[in-house]
Amino acid sequence: MMIKLPTLKLVAMVNCLLLLLVAFVSYYTLNPPTLGTAPISTATTDSPAMAISATSATPSTNPDLANLPYVSADGLKQQAQAQAQAVMYSTVNQPRIQARSSR
């Protein structure tokens, strides 16, 4: 009995797909993804120390953030609107380029 070449190709392709599926399933069952495995904090804000530290108006002690200016939410909205308008105007004012015919 002779197996034709297209049938042999189909069998080989199905075998490869099956092997990939088995490898994928076995990898993820042995090594489950670690998304969202950060430790969950059980601290509550009922303790006075937490409430005082959360509401105190002391400046930040992080030296990288110490010299940054304060930006309000309204300022961020205005910046976003200005950037959106700038992008809209820059794309509208672009000259239209037409391709030359090769004939």
N, C-alpha and C positions, 0 to 999 in steps of 0.2 A: 504494500500500500504506500503510495507516494503522497506526501503532503505538499500542497501547492504553496508557492511563495507568499501570496497575500494572506493566506490562512496562518502561515508561520509568523508573519509580521504581526498579525492581530493577536495571536497568542502571546508573543513576546511583549507587546505593548501592555496587554492586560496583566501579565505577570509583573512587569515593572510598576504599574500603578498599584497593584496589590501590595507589593513589597514596600512602596513608599507609604501607603496607608498604614500598614502594620508598623513601620518604623515611627511614623508620626504618633500613632496611638500609644505605642510602648514608651516613647520618649516622654510624652506628657502625662502618662500615668505614673512613671517612675520619678519624674521631675515636675511636679505641678507648678504653674506660674505663681510668682510671689507678688502679685499685684495687691496693694492695699494691706500689707502685713505690718504696717507701722504700729508700734504699741499704742494702745488706747489709753488716754489719760483718764484716771478716775477722780482727779481733783475737782472739787466743786468750788463755786465762788461764794459759798456760805461762810467760809472762814474769813475772819477780819483781815488777816495778813494779805490774802489774795485780793480782797476788795480794795484795800488801801493801795496796794501796788498797781492795781489796774486803773484806779481813778486818779492817782497822783499825777501832777503836771510837771514832773521832773524831766529835764532834757535827756535825750538819748545818750548813752555812754559808748555807743559804737563809734569809733573814730572815722569809719568810712562814711557814716551817715551824718556826722556832725555838721559838715559844711554845706549840705544840700539845702536848697531853698524849699519852703513850704509851698505846695501846690494844692489849691482847693479843688473840689469836685467841679465847681462851675468853670474854673480855669481849664481843667482837662477837657470839659465839654466844648469850650470855645476853641481850644487847640484842635480837637478832632474835627469840628465843623470847618475851621480854616483849612486844614489839610485836605478834607474831602472836597472843598470848593477848588483848591489849587489843583488837585488831581483832575477834577472835572474840566476845568478850563485848559489845563495843559493837554488833555487828550482831544478836546474839541478843536483847538487851534492848530493841530498838527496838519500839515499839508497832505493831501491824498496822493499816493503814489500809484501810478498805473503801470502795469507791466507792458513791455513792448512786444509786439507780435513777432514771432519768428519767421513769418512768411515773407 
